[in-house]
Amino acid sequence: MDAIVFAAGRGTRLRPATDETPKPLLEVGGEPLLRRCLDAVVDAGVDHVVVVVGYRADEIVDAIGDSVRGASVTYASQRDREGLAHAVRRAAEDAYDVSIPSGGADPFAVTPDVPDAIMTVCGDNVFDDCALSRLREHHAEPGVDGTILLDRAGRNEATAKARCDVGPDGTVRHLETSIDDAPTDGWELDSEGDDAGGDDSTGGYVAAGVRTHHGPSLIEACRTVDRAASGEYELTDALERLVDRGSRYVGVELEGWHLNVNTPADLEVARRRFRRP
């Protein structure tokens, strides 16, 4: 399995920490944030990583190099940061030699370099005792086209993230970035999967920053997805298109700890977690 790791952003919400240091290189427990993320990806059984870089790319390439604990690392350039679906397209072009026609109307050729299985990871995630290998294992099961790492969150938090409607067998039935018009069926579940009623404090499912995919299908969906209201090409929209067309994604909740580092408060939480005695 390959991985595409997104590390092109400026980290503006982490200022002033990112005024002097690119976000992926912020120190967490004596290691760059991105390096900690890559360690977890390699532990999951990935043997080739494509890191999508943009802002201060040269510094990131110099710090990470061309391998992480035996896994090869290559880089794709996203100079115009137009969303994660756009980042996947840049990875396909730079790392897998895919020629993607502009506009998405014409067919594209899947090169032999495009792997059948790709894990996508937001590079500002840190993990502790969180076995991402379980996503790879579920991905290899018959009838599974992809997996999504799930978190539980209340409705208020879910409004700002990709909400997942998950069936009793773990199949993701629907994804969206807003719950305004979402069906309520399957939304509020307790830890045993039973209906938990209408309490807004009850945890629902939201997609965390790790997914696995059928590689060619992922690239196809990302190259044809429409620009969202945000002005970017959203990976969630591409995944919603795949699910709606019949690709079977399953949600996976993992034990352990993980955090998406977006704010100074997040950074402090991560640093406390890995603070050396």
N, C-alpha and C positions, 0 to 999 in steps of 0.2 A: 504494500500500500504506500502511495505517495501522500504528501501533505502540502497544502498551500496555506502559508501562514501570512496573515495580513499585518504589515508593519510600516505603512506608508504615511500615516497621519502625523499632524503637527503636535497633537497633544495640547491644544490651547486651553482646555479646562484644567490642565495641571500646571499652568503658569503660576508662579515664576520658576518652578522647578525645571521646566522645559526651555527656559530662555537660554540656558547654557548647555543643556544636555538633551539630545533627542529622546523622546519618550521611551523607545525600546531599550535605551541604554541606561535608564534610571536604575539606581542600585536598590536591590531588594535582598537582604541577607547576604551581602558580599558578592552578589552576581547581578549582571544586567537583567532587567525584567524579561527581555526577549529570550535570553539564554535559559532562564528558568522555564519559560514556556516550551522552548525547543527540547529541553531535557524530558519533559512530560510526554511530548509527541514521540520522541525516539523510544521512550519506555513503552509506548503503546504498540511498538513493532513496525513503525515507519522506517524505511531505509533510504528514502530520498525526500528532501524538503525543498520546496520552492518558497523563498521569502520574497514577498512583494514589498518593495521599498519605494520611497518617494522623497520625503523631506529629509535632508542631510543623509542621503543614502550612502555616500562614501564612508562616513563614520561608522555606520551600522555594518557595512560589508567588512571593513577593516577589523571591527571588534568580534564579529562572529566567525568569519573565515569561510572555508569551503567544506567543512565537515563538523559534525557534532557527535562525538562518541561513536564514530564509525559510520554514521549516516551522512551521505553526501548532501551538500547544501548548494543550491544555485539561486540566482536572483532574477526577479522580473521588475521592470521599472514602471511605476505608475506616476508619471510627472503630473498629469491632470487627475486629481483624486476625485473621481466621480462615482464613488460607491463601491461596495464589495463585489457586486456582479461585474462591474467594470474591472475590478482587480483580478477576478478570475479570468476574464478575457485577456488581460495583459499577461497573466501567467501562462495561458495557453499559447500565446504568440511567442513570448520570449523563451519559455522553458521547454515547450513541446512542439515548437515549430509549426503551429497551426496558423494558417492564413484565414483570417476572419473577414469576410466582405463587409463593407460599410453598409449600415442600414439593416442588416440582418435578414434581408429577403432571399438572397441567393444561398444555395447550400454551401457548406464548407467541408473540406476533406479532413477526416480524422487521421492523423499521422500515427505510425506505429509507436511513437513515443508516448501517446496519451494512455495512461494506465486505466484499467477497468475500475479500480477503486481509488478514490481520492478523499482524504480527510481535509476539511477546511477548518482553520483555527484562527481566532482573533489573537494577535500576538501580544495583546495587553492582558491576557489571562495568566494567572498564577495558580498552581495546583499543589496540594499537599495530601499525600495518601489517597489520591483520586485516580483510579485505574482506568485510563482512557482505552486500554486494551480491550475492555468489555465492549466498547462501541465497535471496534474492529471485529471482534468475535461475533457479535450480533449481525454485523454487515455480511458475514460469510454464510449466514443461515439461508436455506432455500426460501425463495420467495421474498427476500428482503432486498430492496434497491438502495436503501440508505438508512442512516440512523441520525438521531438528534439528541444531544445531551439536554436533559430537562432539569429545570429548577422549579421549585414550588414558590409561588408568590401570590400575594393578595391582589385583588382587582386593581387597586390604585397603582401598584408597581407594574402590573401587566400592561397597563395602557401605554407605557413607554417602551415596551419590548415586544418581541414576536411571540404572540400567544398561540398555544397549541391546543387543539381539541383532540384528545387521545381516546381511542376506543378501548374496550375491556381487554383486547389482546395486545395492546400496546401500539396499534397502528395509529399513526397521525392522520386524522381525518380532515383537518383543516389548519392552516396557518394564516395569521394576519398580524399586522402591527397595531391594530386598534380593535377594541372590543365593542365599539358603539353599536354595530349592527350584527354582532356575532350571535350564532345560535347558542343557547345556554346548555344544550345537551352535551354532557361529558365535560363541562367546564369545572364545576366545583366537586372535587373528589377528596375524600379523606384518605388516610394512609393505606387503608385496605381496598380503596377503589370504589367505595360506596358513596351514594349521593349524600353530600354534606349539608344540603339545604341552602338557604339564601343569605347566610352570614358573609358579608364582604371581607371579613378578616380571614376567611378560610383560604388556604393556599390553592391556587390554580396552577396550571402548567405554563411556563414560559420557556422559550428556547434559549439555552445558554450558548456560549461562543464556540462550540465544537459540533461538527456534523460530519458524516461520511456520505459518499455519493457514488453512483455509477459515473465514471469520468466523462465519457462522451455526452451523456445526457445532461450533466451539469453544464458543460460548456455550451451546448445547444441552447439550454434555457437561459443562460446568462447573456448570450449574444443577441437574443431576440426579445428580451424583456424590455418593457417600455420605461422611459424615464419617469420616476415617481414625483409626487408633489414636492418632495424634499429637494428636487433638482438632481438627484443621484439615481443610479441604477442599483436597485436594492436586491441583495441576495435573497432576502425573505420573499420578495415578489417572484423571483425565479423558482424558489422552492415551492411556493404556493402553486405556481403553474405546473410543476412536475407532479405534485400531489393530485391536483385537479384532473390531470391527464392519466392518472392511474399508477404512477410510481408509488411503491409501498415503502414509506419511511416508518420506522418504529422509534418510539421514544424510550430513552434509557436514563433512569435516575441512578446516580452513583453515590456510594458512600465516600467519605473523605471531604476535603475542603477545596473550594475554588472561588476565585474572585476576579471580576473584570475591573481593572484599575483605570478609572476615568477621572477621578478627582483627587485633590490633595488628601482628603479624608481616606479615600480608598488606599492611596499609597502608604499612609501611615498604618492602616490596618495590616497591609501586606508586610510591611517592615516589622511590625510587632510580632507577627506570626513567625517570621524567620529570624528574629533577633537572636544573635548568638549569646550564650550565657556569659 
